[in-house]
């Protein structure tokens, strides 16, 4: 029985089964099995209560590596997300920003400073005017704890800004290779809004961008 990584419900069903697959960091020849990375089940489960799509099993063997050279498209999308936060008066000169980044990309500290914002140290307890999450949430095995932690660090009147690849984009474009070990959660905008409303928050603005077949920036 699967237990939801967010609401701990146990009502749902497997909606995508890719069989046994090696780590996404391994590219073995067809018909072979690398001795140091045995294939593991790779399935997506959809919670019937909170509607979060999520990884069923994870072998815990995937070591995320930070990319050395960041593609221009990744930089452009990060800039667009910050533009949206500025446009709606969330990111202002002097704003204290706590960033939860992805293991796949580089921190946005310099880009934040260019806009007059003040990046915060994650180890400090100071509340943030803006908590910024760029593809960070899907790497968290415990989605409930991760979402609560991000909201807890946001000061009253502050904002959470998320950049994520939505479940709608995966389905609409057939990007089922997005399902991979180490990526635990695949949020749709309705599921995210429901999770936020349960905590007394809500979606203020959301904008879809073409990057990666459909990326959402959510304030």
C-alpha positions in Angstrom: 0.0 0.0 0.0 1.4 3.4 -1.0 1.2 6.3 1.4 1.1 9.8 0.0 4.3 11.8 0.4 2.2 14.9 1.2 -1.1 14.1 2.9 -0.3 10.6 4.0 -3.5 9.3 2.4 -3.4 5.7 1.1 -6.2 6.0 -1.6 -4.8 6.2 -5.1 -3.5 4.2 -8.0 -0.5 3.7 -10.2 -0.9 5.8 -13.3 2.4 5.3 -15.1 4.6 2.2 -14.9 7.9 2.2 -16.8 9.0 -1.2 -15.6 12.5 -1.7 -14.1 14.9 1.1 -15.0 18.5 2.0 -14.1 19.4 5.3 -12.6 18.8 8.3 -14.8 22.5 9.0 -14.5 23.3 5.6 -16.2 23.0 5.0 -19.9 23.7 1.2 -20.5 23.6 -0.4 -23.9 20.2 -2.0 -24.8 19.9 -5.5 -23.4 22.7 -5.0 -20.8 22.6 -4.5 -17.1 25.4 -2.5 -15.5 26.8 -4.4 -12.5 27.0 -1.3 -10.3 23.5 0.0 -11.0 20.8 -2.6 -11.1 17.5 -1.5 -12.5 14.7 -0.7 -10.0 10.9 -0.3 -10.5 10.0 3.1 -11.8 6.3 4.0 -11.2 4.1 7.0 -10.7 1.3 7.0 -8.2 -1.6 9.5 -8.0 -3.0 10.2 -4.6 -6.8 10.1 -4.6 -7.0 12.6 -1.7 -4.6 15.5 -2.5 -4.0 14.5 -6.2 -0.2 14.7 -6.0 1.5 12.5 -8.6 4.6 11.0 -7.0 7.3 8.4 -7.3 6.3 5.1 -5.8 9.7 3.5 -5.1 13.2 5.1 -4.9 16.3 3.0 -4.5 18.2 5.8 -2.8 21.2 5.3 -5.0 20.9 8.4 -7.2 23.5 11.1 -6.4 22.5 14.4 -7.9 25.3 16.2 -9.6 25.4 20.0 -10.1 25.9 20.9 -13.7 29.1 22.6 -14.6 27.8 24.7 -17.5 24.3 26.0 -17.2 22.4 26.2 -20.5 21.3 29.7 -21.6 17.6 28.5 -21.6 17.9 27.6 -17.9 19.3 31.1 -17.1 16.6 32.7 -19.2 13.8 30.9 -17.4 15.2 31.8 -14.0 15.3 35.4 -15.1 11.7 35.2 -16.2 10.6 33.8 -12.8 12.3 36.6 -11.0 10.7 39.1 -13.5 7.3 37.7 -12.5 8.0 38.2 -8.8 9.1 41.8 -9.5 6.1 42.5 -11.7 3.7 41.6 -8.9 5.5 43.5 -6.2 6.8 40.5 -4.4 10.5 40.9 -5.1 11.7 44.4 -4.3 15.0 46.1 -3.7 16.0 45.2 -0.2 13.9 42.0 -0.1 15.4 39.2 1.9 15.3 36.1 -0.2 15.8 32.5 0.9 16.5 30.2 -2.0 15.8 26.4 -2.3 17.5 25.5 -5.5 17.8 22.3 -7.6 20.9 20.1 -7.6 20.8 20.5 -11.3 21.4 24.3 -11.4 23.4 27.1 -10.0 22.2 29.4 -7.1 20.6 32.7 -8.1 22.4 34.8 -5.5 24.2 37.0 -8.0 21.0 37.6 -10.0 19.2 38.5 -6.9 21.8 41.0 -5.8 21.7 42.6 -9.3 18.0 43.3 -8.5 18.9 44.8 -5.1 17.6 41.8 -3.1 19.5 40.3 -0.2 20.1 36.5 -0.3 19.8 34.8 3.1 21.8 31.9 4.5 19.7 28.7 4.7 21.3 27.9 8.1 20.1 31.2 9.6 16.7 31.4 11.3 15.8 34.9 9.9 12.4 35.0 8.2 12.4 35.8 4.5 10.4 38.3 2.5 10.6 35.8 -0.3 11.2 32.1 -0.3 12.3 31.1 -3.8 12.2 27.4 -4.9 13.5 26.6 -8.4 12.9 22.9 -9.0 13.9 22.2 -5.5 10.6 20.8 -4.1 10.5 17.7 -6.3 13.8 16.4 -4.8 12.3 16.2 -1.3 11.2 12.7 -0.3 8.8 14.1 2.4 6.6 16.7 0.6 4.6 17.7 3.6 7.6 18.5 5.7 9.3 20.3 2.8 6.3 22.5 2.0 5.7 23.3 5.6 9.4 24.3 6.1 9.3 26.7 3.1 6.2 28.4 4.4 7.5 28.6 7.9 10.5 30.6 6.8 8.3 33.1 5.0 7.5 36.1 7.1 3.9 37.3 7.5 3.0 39.2 4.4 5.8 37.6 2.5 5.6 35.2 -0.5 6.6 31.8 -1.7 7.8 31.7 -5.3 7.9 28.3 -7.0 9.3 27.3 -10.4 8.2 23.8 -11.4 7.6 21.5 -14.3 3.9 20.8 -14.0 2.2 17.4 -14.3 0.0 19.0 -17.0 3.1 19.5 -19.2 4.2 15.9 -18.7 0.9 14.6 -19.8 0.2 17.0 -22.6 3.6 16.6 -24.3 4.1 12.9 -23.4 7.3 13.6 -21.5 7.1 10.4 -19.5 10.8 10.3 -19.2 10.4 13.1 -16.6 9.6 10.2 -14.2 12.9 9.2 -12.7 14.5 8.0 -9.5 15.3 10.9 -7.2 12.4 13.1 -8.4 9.7 12.4 -5.8 6.8 14.7 -6.6 5.0 16.0 -9.8 2.7 18.8 -8.9 -0.2 20.0 -10.9 -1.4 23.6 -10.3 -4.7 22.5 -8.8 -3.0 20.0 -6.4 -0.5 22.7 -5.3 -3.3 25.3 -4.8 -5.2 22.7 -2.7 -2.2 22.0 -0.6 -1.6 25.7 0.0 -5.2 26.4 0.9 -5.1 23.7 3.5 -2.3 25.8 5.1 -4.1 29.1 4.8 -2.2 30.2 1.7 -3.2 30.5 -1.9 -2.0 31.0 -5.4 -1.7 34.7 -6.2 -0.3 34.4 -9.7 0.8 31.6 -12.0 2.3 31.9 -15.5 3.2 29.2 -17.9 6.4 29.4 -19.9 7.5 27.2 -22.9 10.8 26.1 -21.3 11.0 22.3 -21.0 7.7 21.8 -22.7 5.8 23.8 -20.1 7.2 25.4 -16.9 5.2 27.1 -14.3 6.2 30.1 -12.1 3.8 30.3 -9.2 3.6 33.2 -6.6 
